[in-house]
Amino acid sequence: MKHYSKPLSLYEIDLLHYTSVGSDKEYFADALILKAVDKNGINLYKKEDKENLLKYSKSDLELMYFEMFENELS
């Protein structure tokens, strides 16, 4: 599954920095929940998915995070 995103707003950047206080891994999971969409703009993850996302390694979450921002939708 390919991850896409719309650009982060300043509000969303602040929100991620204030809510993801645990670790880089948690930050990546929170960002995916907030911004990851499919090619049609439909959200891929919900808050309920966080526990499952945190089962991925930090490096896998990081790759998913960077992939979604490399594939920004307008």
N, C-alpha and C positions, 0 to 999 in steps of 0.2 A: 504494500500500500504506500503510495506516494503522499507525502505531506506538503501542503500548501499553507499559505498564510496571507492575511492582509497586513499592511504595515502596522507596527506598534505605535499607538498614540503616546504622548507624554504621560497621560493619565495611567495607561496600562503599564508603562515602564515603572512608574512610581508604585503602582499597585503590586507588581511583582517583587520589587525590592523590599516593600514593607511586609508582605505576606509570606514570602519564601525565606524565612530566617533560619531554616534548618541546615541545608547543605546545597552544594551545586546540583546534586541529583534531584533534590526537592524543587529547586528553582526551575530546572529543565522540565520536570513533570508539570508544575504549575503553568509554565509558559505554553506547553502543549495543550493543556486543558483550556487555557484562555484563548489561544490563537490558531491551533491546528485545524485546518479544514481540508476537504477533498477538492478535486478540480472544479466541482460545482458550487463550492463555497459552503458546504454543509459541515458543521462541527463534527470532528472525529471523536472527541473525548468529552466526558462530563466529569464533574467533581467525584462522582462515584467510581470513576476509573483510576483515581490516583493510587490506590493501594496496588492495583495491577501494574501500573506504569512504574512504580517504585521497585518492582521485581526485576526490571531490566537493569543492566549494568549502567554505571555512569557514562561510559563511553558510548553505549547504544543510545541512551537518551540524548546525549550531546549531538550525535549524528542526526537523529530525528529533528532536534531543535534547529540545527544549521540547515538541514534540508528544507524545512518549511520556510525559512527566510530566504533561501536561494530561489524558491518558487513562489514569490509574492504575486498575488492576484491584485489587479487594480480595482 
